[in-house]
């Protein structure tokens, strides 16, 4: 399911939940693995950090389109 557009806290939270619940693609799984190794954290923590970053980027992009 595609991520929702918008910058409200609810939409950002929904996007993070969506990213955490779905199985990552091969490229995203590799990114999670690399992040976990470089930072010395568990893959679950790395997946959460990546989900937050993606959701915040999506919110920032939707703000730029409005102006």
PDB file with SEQRES, HELIX, SHEET and CRYST1 records, atoms N, CA, C and O in Angstrom:
SEQRES   1 A   67  UNK UNK UNK UNK UNK UNK UNK UNK UNK UNK UNK UNK UNK          
SEQRES   2 A   67  UNK UNK UNK UNK UNK UNK UNK UNK UNK UNK UNK UNK UNK          
SEQRES   3 A   67  UNK UNK UNK UNK UNK UNK UNK UNK UNK UNK UNK UNK UNK          
SEQRES   4 A   67  UNK UNK UNK UNK UNK UNK UNK UNK UNK UNK UNK UNK UNK          
SEQRES   5 A   67  UNK UNK UNK UNK UNK UNK UNK UNK UNK UNK UNK UNK UNK          
SEQRES   6 A   67  UNK UNK                                                      
HELIX    1 AA1 UNK A    9  UNK A   21  1                                  13    
HELIX    2 AA2 UNK A   26  UNK A   39  1                                  14    
HELIX    3 AA3 UNK A   43  UNK A   66  1                                  24    
CRYST1    1.000    1.000    1.000  90.00  90.00  90.00 P 1           1          
ATOM      1  N   UNK A   1       0.844  -1.177   0.000  1.00  0.00           N  
ATOM      2  CA  UNK A   1       0.000   0.000   0.000  1.00  0.00           C  
ATOM      3  C   UNK A   1       0.894   1.245   0.000  1.00  0.00           C  
ATOM      4  O   UNK A   1       1.847   1.320   0.775  1.00  0.00           O  
ATOM      5  N   UNK A   2       0.598   2.205  -0.847  1.00  0.00           N  
ATOM      6  CA  UNK A   2       1.429   3.411  -0.884  1.00  0.00           C  
ATOM      7  C   UNK A   2       1.255   4.245   0.385  1.00  0.00           C  
ATOM      8  O   UNK A   2       0.230   4.175   1.062  1.00  0.00           O  
ATOM      9  N   UNK A   3       2.273   5.025   0.683  1.00  0.00           N  
ATOM     10  CA  UNK A   3       2.223   5.891   1.859  1.00  0.00           C  
ATOM     11  C   UNK A   3       1.303   7.071   1.595  1.00  0.00           C  
ATOM     12  O   UNK A   3       1.147   7.524   0.461  1.00  0.00           O  
ATOM     13  N   UNK A   4       0.693   7.559   2.677  1.00  0.00           N  
ATOM     14  CA  UNK A   4      -0.218   8.695   2.566  1.00  0.00           C  
ATOM     15  C   UNK A   4       0.567   9.992   2.458  1.00  0.00           C  
ATOM     16  O   UNK A   4       1.657  10.118   3.018  1.00  0.00           O  
ATOM     17  N   UNK A   5       0.009  10.948   1.739  1.00  0.00           N  
ATOM     18  CA  UNK A   5       0.616  12.275   1.653  1.00  0.00           C  
ATOM     19  C   UNK A   5       0.078  13.135   2.782  1.00  0.00           C  
ATOM     20  O   UNK A   5      -1.077  12.991   3.184  1.00  0.00           O  
ATOM     21  N   UNK A   6       0.902  14.017   3.286  1.00  0.00           N  
ATOM     22  CA  UNK A   6       0.484  14.920   4.346  1.00  0.00           C  
ATOM     23  C   UNK A   6       1.560  15.042   5.392  1.00  0.00           C  
ATOM     24  O   UNK A   6       2.470  14.217   5.469  1.00  0.00           O  
ATOM     25  N   UNK A   7       1.451  16.080   6.200  1.00  0.00           N  
ATOM     26  CA  UNK A   7       2.491  16.317   7.192  1.00  0.00           C  
ATOM     27  C   UNK A   7       1.954  16.352   8.622  1.00  0.00           C  
ATOM     28  O   UNK A   7       2.671  16.761   9.536  1.00  0.00           O  
ATOM     29  N   UNK A   8       0.710  15.932   8.830  1.00  0.00           N  
ATOM     30  CA  UNK A   8       0.173  15.917  10.192  1.00  0.00           C  
ATOM     31  C   UNK A   8       0.778  14.742  10.965  1.00  0.00           C  
ATOM     32  O   UNK A   8       1.259  13.775  10.374  1.00  0.00           O  
ATOM     33  N   UNK A   9       0.745  14.844  12.277  1.00  0.00           N  
ATOM     34  CA  UNK A   9       1.314  13.805  13.130  1.00  0.00           C  
ATOM     35  C   UNK A   9       0.615  12.468  12.899  1.00  0.00           C  
ATOM     36  O   UNK A   9       1.267  11.424  12.915  1.00  0.00           O  
ATOM     37  N   UNK A  10      -0.695  12.483  12.687  1.00  0.00           N  
ATOM     38  CA  UNK A  10      -1.451  11.249  12.473  1.00  0.00           C  
ATOM     39  C   UNK A  10      -0.996  10.548  11.196  1.00  0.00           C  
ATOM     40  O   UNK A  10      -0.802   9.333  11.197  1.00  0.00           O  
ATOM     41  N   UNK A  11      -0.826  11.286  10.124  1.00  0.00           N  
ATOM     42  CA  UNK A  11      -0.419  10.688   8.853  1.00  0.00           C  
ATOM     43  C   UNK A  11       1.006  10.154   8.948  1.00  0.00           C  
ATOM     44  O   UNK A  11       1.300   9.077   8.430  1.00  0.00           O  
ATOM     45  N   UNK A  12       1.890  10.899   9.606  1.00  0.00           N  
ATOM     46  CA  UNK A  12       3.263  10.424   9.783  1.00  0.00           C  
ATOM     47  C   UNK A  12       3.261   9.127  10.591  1.00  0.00           C  
ATOM     48  O   UNK A  12       3.967   8.180  10.246  1.00  0.00           O  
ATOM     49  N   UNK A  13       2.474   9.083  11.658  1.00  0.00           N  
ATOM     50  CA  UNK A  13       2.376   7.873  12.483  1.00  0.00           C  
ATOM     51  C   UNK A  13       1.819   6.700  11.690  1.00  0.00           C  
ATOM     52  O   UNK A  13       2.310   5.578  11.811  1.00  0.00           O  
ATOM     53  N   UNK A  14       0.793   6.956  10.877  1.00  0.00           N  
ATOM     54  CA  UNK A  14       0.213   5.902  10.042  1.00  0.00           C  
ATOM     55  C   UNK A  14       1.236   5.366   9.045  1.00  0.00           C  
ATOM     56  O   UNK A  14       1.308   4.161   8.807  1.00  0.00           O  
ATOM     57  N   UNK A  15       2.026   6.267   8.463  1.00  0.00           N  
ATOM     58  CA  UNK A  15       3.045   5.846   7.506  1.00  0.00           C  
ATOM     59  C   UNK A  15       4.131   5.005   8.182  1.00  0.00           C  
ATOM     60  O   UNK A  15       4.598   4.018   7.614  1.00  0.00           O  
ATOM     61  N   UNK A  16       4.529   5.396   9.389  1.00  0.00           N  
ATOM     62  CA  UNK A  16       5.527   4.616  10.130  1.00  0.00           C  
ATOM     63  C   UNK A  16       4.976   3.230  10.433  1.00  0.00           C  
ATOM     64  O   UNK A  16       5.675   2.231  10.263  1.00  0.00           O  
ATOM     65  N   UNK A  17       3.728   3.167  10.879  1.00  0.00           N  
ATOM     66  CA  UNK A  17       3.099   1.878  11.182  1.00  0.00           C  
ATOM     67  C   UNK A  17       3.037   1.005   9.934  1.00  0.00           C  
ATOM     68  O   UNK A  17       3.322  -0.191   9.995  1.00  0.00           O  
ATOM     69  N   UNK A  18       2.667   1.597   8.809  1.00  0.00           N  
ATOM     70  CA  UNK A  18       2.594   0.862   7.548  1.00  0.00           C  
ATOM     71  C   UNK A  18       3.962   0.289   7.170  1.00  0.00           C  
ATOM     72  O   UNK A  18       4.062  -0.870   6.766  1.00  0.00           O  
ATOM     73  N   UNK A  19       5.003   1.095   7.301  1.00  0.00           N  
ATOM     74  CA  UNK A  19       6.351   0.641   6.959  1.00  0.00           C  
ATOM     75  C   UNK A  19       6.844  -0.442   7.917  1.00  0.00           C  
ATOM     76  O   UNK A  19       7.573  -1.343   7.503  1.00  0.00           O  
ATOM     77  N   UNK A  20       6.459  -0.366   9.178  1.00  0.00           N  
ATOM     78  CA  UNK A  20       6.888  -1.371  10.150  1.00  0.00           C  
ATOM     79  C   UNK A  20       6.153  -2.696   9.959  1.00  0.00           C  
ATOM     80  O   UNK A  20       6.715  -3.762  10.210  1.00  0.00           O  
ATOM     81  N   UNK A  21       4.894  -2.630   9.514  1.00  0.00           N  
ATOM     82  CA  UNK A  21       4.084  -3.840   9.390  1.00  0.00           C  
ATOM     83  C   UNK A  21       4.345  -4.623   8.107  1.00  0.00           C  
ATOM     84  O   UNK A  21       4.172  -5.842   8.083  1.00  0.00           O  
ATOM     85  N   UNK A  22       4.758  -3.939   7.041  1.00  0.00           N  
ATOM     86  CA  UNK A  22       4.952  -4.622   5.766  1.00  0.00           C  
ATOM     87  C   UNK A  22       6.358  -5.203   5.667  1.00  0.00           C  
ATOM     88  O   UNK A  22       7.299  -4.724   6.301  1.00  0.00           O  
ATOM     89  N   UNK A  23       6.468  -6.239   4.860  1.00  0.00           N  
ATOM     90  CA  UNK A  23       7.768  -6.860   4.623  1.00  0.00           C  
ATOM     91  C   UNK A  23       8.582  -5.949   3.711  1.00  0.00           C  
ATOM     92  O   UNK A  23       8.084  -5.515   2.672  1.00  0.00           O  
ATOM     93  N   UNK A  24       9.833  -5.650   4.087  1.00  0.00           N  
ATOM     94  CA  UNK A  24      10.634  -4.746   3.250  1.00  0.00           C  
ATOM     95  C   UNK A  24      11.063  -5.401   1.940  1.00  0.00           C  
ATOM     96  O   UNK A  24      11.208  -6.621   1.855  1.00  0.00           O  
ATOM     97  N   UNK A  25      11.262  -4.569   0.924  1.00  0.00           N  
ATOM     98  CA  UNK A  25      11.768  -5.065  -0.355  1.00  0.00           C  
ATOM     99  C   UNK A  25      13.221  -5.499  -0.161  1.00  0.00           C  
ATOM    100  O   UNK A  25      13.809  -5.267   0.896  1.00  0.00           O  
ATOM    101  N   UNK A  26      13.793  -6.126  -1.181  1.00  0.00           N  
ATOM    102  CA  UNK A  26      15.182  -6.581  -1.065  1.00  0.00           C  
ATOM    103  C   UNK A  26      16.132  -5.418  -0.814  1.00  0.00           C  
ATOM    104  O   UNK A  26      17.035  -5.516   0.018  1.00  0.00           O  
ATOM    105  N   UNK A  27      15.927  -4.318  -1.533  1.00  0.00           N  
ATOM    106  CA  UNK A  27      16.804  -3.155  -1.374  1.00  0.00           C  
ATOM    107  C   UNK A  27      16.663  -2.558   0.025  1.00  0.00           C  
ATOM    108  O   UNK A  27      17.658  -2.196   0.653  1.00  0.00           O  
ATOM    109  N   UNK A  28      15.434  -2.458   0.505  1.00  0.00           N  
ATOM    110  CA  UNK A  28      15.219  -1.888   1.835  1.00  0.00           C  
ATOM    111  C   UNK A  28      15.755  -2.822   2.919  1.00  0.00           C  
ATOM    112  O   UNK A  28      16.292  -2.361   3.926  1.00  0.00           O  
ATOM    113  N   UNK A  29      15.611  -4.136   2.715  1.00  0.00           N  
ATOM    114  CA  UNK A  29      16.135  -5.104   3.677  1.00  0.00           C  
ATOM    115  C   UNK A  29      17.656  -5.001   3.775  1.00  0.00           C  
ATOM    116  O   UNK A  29      18.225  -5.104   4.862  1.00  0.00           O  
ATOM    117  N   UNK A  30      18.305  -4.797   2.637  1.00  0.00           N  
ATOM    118  CA  UNK A  30      19.758  -4.636   2.645  1.00  0.00           C  
ATOM    119  C   UNK A  30      20.146  -3.353   3.375  1.00  0.00           C  
ATOM    120  O   UNK A  30      21.122  -3.332   4.124  1.00  0.00           O  
ATOM    121  N   UNK A  31      19.383  -2.288   3.158  1.00  0.00           N  
ATOM    122  CA  UNK A  31      19.634  -1.032   3.858  1.00  0.00           C  
ATOM    123  C   UNK A  31      19.476  -1.177   5.361  1.00  0.00           C  
ATOM    124  O   UNK A  31      20.257  -0.617   6.130  1.00  0.00           O  
ATOM    125  N   UNK A  32      18.473  -1.924   5.777  1.00  0.00           N  
ATOM    126  CA  UNK A  32      18.243  -2.170   7.204  1.00  0.00           C  
ATOM    127  C   UNK A  32      19.417  -2.943   7.791  1.00  0.00           C  
ATOM    128  O   UNK A  32      19.909  -2.617   8.871  1.00  0.00           O  
ATOM    129  N   UNK A  33      19.860  -3.965   7.076  1.00  0.00           N  
ATOM    130  CA  UNK A  33      20.987  -4.776   7.527  1.00  0.00           C  
ATOM    131  C   UNK A  33      22.258  -3.940   7.658  1.00  0.00           C  
ATOM    132  O   UNK A  33      22.981  -4.041   8.649  1.00  0.00           O  
ATOM    133  N   UNK A  34      22.520  -3.118   6.649  1.00  0.00           N  
ATOM    134  CA  UNK A  34      23.711  -2.262   6.664  1.00  0.00           C  
ATOM    135  C   UNK A  34      23.652  -1.260   7.812  1.00  0.00           C  
ATOM    136  O   UNK A  34      24.644  -1.058   8.513  1.00  0.00           O  
ATOM    137  N   UNK A  35      22.496  -0.635   8.007  1.00  0.00           N  
ATOM    138  CA  UNK A  35      22.321   0.336   9.087  1.00  0.00           C  
ATOM    139  C   UNK A  35      22.553  -0.324  10.449  1.00  0.00           C  
ATOM    140  O   UNK A  35      23.202   0.251  11.323  1.00  0.00           O  
ATOM    141  N   UNK A  36      22.019  -1.529  10.618  1.00  0.00           N  
ATOM    142  CA  UNK A  36      22.173  -2.243  11.886  1.00  0.00           C  
ATOM    143  C   UNK A  36      23.643  -2.549  12.165  1.00  0.00           C  
ATOM    144  O   UNK A  36      24.112  -2.387  13.291  1.00  0.00           O  
ATOM    145  N   UNK A  37      24.363  -2.990  11.140  1.00  0.00           N  
ATOM    146  CA  UNK A  37      25.779  -3.320  11.329  1.00  0.00           C  
ATOM    147  C   UNK A  37      26.611  -2.079  11.622  1.00  0.00           C  
ATOM    148  O   UNK A  37      27.462  -2.099  12.511  1.00  0.00           O  
ATOM    149  N   UNK A  38      26.372  -0.998  10.879  1.00  0.00           N  
ATOM    150  CA  UNK A  38      27.173   0.216  11.058  1.00  0.00           C  
ATOM    151  C   UNK A  38      26.926   0.883  12.404  1.00  0.00           C  
ATOM    152  O   UNK A  38      27.855   1.411  13.015  1.00  0.00           O  
ATOM    153  N   UNK A  39      25.694   0.863  12.864  1.00  0.00           N  
ATOM    154  CA  UNK A  39      25.357   1.534  14.123  1.00  0.00           C  
ATOM    155  C   UNK A  39      25.441   0.612  15.338  1.00  0.00           C  
ATOM    156  O   UNK A  39      25.377   1.078  16.476  1.00  0.00           O  
ATOM    157  N   UNK A  40      25.585  -0.692  15.101  1.00  0.00           N  
ATOM    158  CA  UNK A  40      25.648  -1.640  16.210  1.00  0.00           C  
ATOM    159  C   UNK A  40      24.324  -1.785  16.932  1.00  0.00           C  
ATOM    160  O   UNK A  40      24.285  -1.902  18.157  1.00  0.00           O  
ATOM    161  N   UNK A  41      23.227  -1.777  16.165  1.00  0.00           N  
ATOM    162  CA  UNK A  41      21.893  -1.923  16.748  1.00  0.00           C  
ATOM    163  C   UNK A  41      21.223  -3.154  16.150  1.00  0.00           C  
ATOM    164  O   UNK A  41      21.726  -3.739  15.190  1.00  0.00           O  
ATOM    165  N   UNK A  42      20.092  -3.540  16.718  1.00  0.00           N  
ATOM    166  CA  UNK A  42      19.381  -4.704  16.202  1.00  0.00           C  
ATOM    167  C   UNK A  42      18.689  -4.346  14.887  1.00  0.00           C  
ATOM    168  O   UNK A  42      18.391  -3.178  14.638  1.00  0.00           O  
ATOM    169  N   UNK A  43      18.433  -5.349  14.049  1.00  0.00           N  
ATOM    170  CA  UNK A  43      17.720  -5.069  12.799  1.00  0.00           C  
ATOM    171  C   UNK A  43      16.336  -4.450  13.025  1.00  0.00           C  
ATOM    172  O   UNK A  43      15.877  -3.649  12.211  1.00  0.00           O  
ATOM    173  N   UNK A  44      15.674  -4.817  14.119  1.00  0.00           N  
ATOM    174  CA  UNK A  44      14.358  -4.240  14.407  1.00  0.00           C  
ATOM    175  C   UNK A  44      14.473  -2.737  14.677  1.00  0.00           C  
ATOM    176  O   UNK A  44      13.648  -1.953  14.206  1.00  0.00           O  
ATOM    177  N   UNK A  45      15.492  -2.341  15.430  1.00  0.00           N  
ATOM    178  CA  UNK A  45      15.717  -0.911  15.694  1.00  0.00           C  
ATOM    179  C   UNK A  45      16.079  -0.177  14.408  1.00  0.00           C  
ATOM    180  O   UNK A  45      15.643   0.951  14.181  1.00  0.00           O  
ATOM    181  N   UNK A  46      16.883  -0.832  13.569  1.00  0.00           N  
ATOM    182  CA  UNK A  46      17.277  -0.225  12.292  1.00  0.00           C  
ATOM    183  C   UNK A  46      16.063  -0.053  11.387  1.00  0.00           C  
ATOM    184  O   UNK A  46      15.939   0.959  10.697  1.00  0.00           O  
ATOM    185  N   UNK A  47      15.166  -1.040  11.389  1.00  0.00           N  
ATOM    186  CA  UNK A  47      13.948  -0.951  10.576  1.00  0.00           C  
ATOM    187  C   UNK A  47      13.091   0.219  11.051  1.00  0.00           C  
ATOM    188  O   UNK A  47      12.515   0.942  10.238  1.00  0.00           O  
ATOM    189  N   UNK A  48      13.006   0.402  12.368  1.00  0.00           N  
ATOM    190  CA  UNK A  48      12.220   1.503  12.918  1.00  0.00           C  
ATOM    191  C   UNK A  48      12.828   2.857  12.549  1.00  0.00           C  
ATOM    192  O   UNK A  48      12.105   3.773  12.159  1.00  0.00           O  
ATOM    193  N   UNK A  49      14.145   2.988  12.670  1.00  0.00           N  
ATOM    194  CA  UNK A  49      14.809   4.245  12.312  1.00  0.00           C  
ATOM    195  C   UNK A  49      14.600   4.565  10.836  1.00  0.00           C  
ATOM    196  O   UNK A  49      14.358   5.715  10.470  1.00  0.00           O  
ATOM    197  N   UNK A  50      14.695   3.541   9.993  1.00  0.00           N  
ATOM    198  CA  UNK A  50      14.509   3.752   8.563  1.00  0.00           C  
ATOM    199  C   UNK A  50      13.056   4.133   8.257  1.00  0.00           C  
ATOM    200  O   UNK A  50      12.809   4.997   7.416  1.00  0.00           O  
ATOM    201  N   UNK A  51      12.100   3.499   8.929  1.00  0.00           N  
ATOM    202  CA  UNK A  51      10.690   3.818   8.722  1.00  0.00           C  
ATOM    203  C   UNK A  51      10.398   5.272   9.103  1.00  0.00           C  
ATOM    204  O   UNK A  51       9.649   5.962   8.412  1.00  0.00           O  
ATOM    205  N   UNK A  52      10.986   5.725  10.194  1.00  0.00           N  
ATOM    206  CA  UNK A  52      10.802   7.114  10.625  1.00  0.00           C  
ATOM    207  C   UNK A  52      11.378   8.068   9.586  1.00  0.00           C  
ATOM    208  O   UNK A  52      10.752   9.068   9.235  1.00  0.00           O  
ATOM    209  N   UNK A  53      12.568   7.752   9.098  1.00  0.00           N  
ATOM    210  CA  UNK A  53      13.213   8.615   8.098  1.00  0.00           C  
ATOM    211  C   UNK A  53      12.392   8.688   6.815  1.00  0.00           C  
ATOM    212  O   UNK A  53      12.242   9.765   6.239  1.00  0.00           O  
ATOM    213  N   UNK A  54      11.865   7.567   6.366  1.00  0.00           N  
ATOM    214  CA  UNK A  54      11.057   7.544   5.141  1.00  0.00           C  
ATOM    215  C   UNK A  54       9.773   8.347   5.344  1.00  0.00           C  
ATOM    216  O   UNK A  54       9.390   9.133   4.478  1.00  0.00           O  
ATOM    217  N   UNK A  55       9.106   8.152   6.484  1.00  0.00           N  
ATOM    218  CA  UNK A  55       7.850   8.863   6.757  1.00  0.00           C  
ATOM    219  C   UNK A  55       8.072  10.373   6.854  1.00  0.00           C  
ATOM    220  O   UNK A  55       7.260  11.155   6.361  1.00  0.00           O  
ATOM    221  N   UNK A  56       9.166  10.778   7.485  1.00  0.00           N  
ATOM    222  CA  UNK A  56       9.452  12.210   7.606  1.00  0.00           C  
ATOM    223  C   UNK A  56       9.796  12.814   6.241  1.00  0.00           C  
ATOM    224  O   UNK A  56       9.427  13.954   5.961  1.00  0.00           O  
ATOM    225  N   UNK A  57      10.491  12.070   5.404  1.00  0.00           N  
ATOM    226  CA  UNK A  57      10.803  12.536   4.049  1.00  0.00           C  
ATOM    227  C   UNK A  57       9.524  12.708   3.245  1.00  0.00           C  
ATOM    228  O   UNK A  57       9.368  13.695   2.525  1.00  0.00           O  
ATOM    229  N   UNK A  58       8.612  11.753   3.364  1.00  0.00           N  
ATOM    230  CA  UNK A  58       7.330  11.835   2.660  1.00  0.00           C  
ATOM    231  C   UNK A  58       6.552  13.068   3.122  1.00  0.00           C  
ATOM    232  O   UNK A  58       5.940  13.755   2.304  1.00  0.00           O  
ATOM    233  N   UNK A  59       6.571  13.350   4.419  1.00  0.00           N  
ATOM    234  CA  UNK A  59       5.871  14.524   4.954  1.00  0.00           C  
ATOM    235  C   UNK A  59       6.500  15.812   4.433  1.00  0.00           C  
ATOM    236  O   UNK A  59       5.790  16.758   4.093  1.00  0.00           O  
ATOM    237  N   UNK A  60       7.822  15.850   4.369  1.00  0.00           N  
ATOM    238  CA  UNK A  60       8.514  17.039   3.878  1.00  0.00           C  
ATOM    239  C   UNK A  60       8.202  17.267   2.399  1.00  0.00           C  
ATOM    240  O   UNK A  60       8.036  18.409   1.972  1.00  0.00           O  
ATOM    241  N   UNK A  61       8.121  16.195   1.619  1.00  0.00           N  
ATOM    242  CA  UNK A  61       7.799  16.322   0.198  1.00  0.00           C  
ATOM    243  C   UNK A  61       6.390  16.860   0.003  1.00  0.00           C  
ATOM    244  O   UNK A  61       6.154  17.667  -0.896  1.00  0.00           O  
ATOM    245  N   UNK A  62       5.452  16.422   0.837  1.00  0.00           N  
ATOM    246  CA  UNK A  62       4.078  16.899   0.682  1.00  0.00           C  
ATOM    247  C   UNK A  62       3.966  18.373   1.068  1.00  0.00           C  
ATOM    248  O   UNK A  62       3.132  19.091   0.516  1.00  0.00           O  
ATOM    249  N   UNK A  63       4.790  18.833   2.006  1.00  0.00           N  
ATOM    250  CA  UNK A  63       4.781  20.255   2.374  1.00  0.00           C  
ATOM    251  C   UNK A  63       5.305  21.110   1.229  1.00  0.00           C  
ATOM    252  O   UNK A  63       4.779  22.194   0.975  1.00  0.00           O  
ATOM    253  N   UNK A  64       6.324  20.639   0.542  1.00  0.00           N  
ATOM    254  CA  UNK A  64       6.913  21.389  -0.567  1.00  0.00           C  
ATOM    255  C   UNK A  64       5.930  21.543  -1.720  1.00  0.00           C  
ATOM    256  O   UNK A  64       5.912  22.584  -2.376  1.00  0.00           O  
ATOM    257  N   UNK A  65       5.118  20.531  -1.976  1.00  0.00           N  
ATOM    258  CA  UNK A  65       4.166  20.583  -3.087  1.00  0.00           C  
ATOM    259  C   UNK A  65       3.068  21.608  -2.846  1.00  0.00           C  
ATOM    260  O   UNK A  65       2.543  22.182  -3.799  1.00  0.00           O  
ATOM    261  N   UNK A  66       2.709  21.847  -1.584  1.00  0.00           N  
ATOM    262  CA  UNK A  66       1.627  22.782  -1.261  1.00  0.00           C  
ATOM    263  C   UNK A  66       2.000  24.221  -1.572  1.00  0.00           C  
ATOM    264  O   UNK A  66       1.139  25.016  -1.947  1.00  0.00           O  
ATOM    265  N   UNK A  67       3.266  24.564  -1.421  1.00  0.00           N  
ATOM    266  CA  UNK A  67       3.691  25.964  -1.594  1.00  0.00           C  
ATOM    267  C   UNK A  67       3.819  26.355  -3.035  1.00  0.00           C  
ATOM    268  O   UNK A  67       4.166  27.497  -3.336  1.00  0.00           O  
TER     269      UNK A  67                                                      
END                                                                             
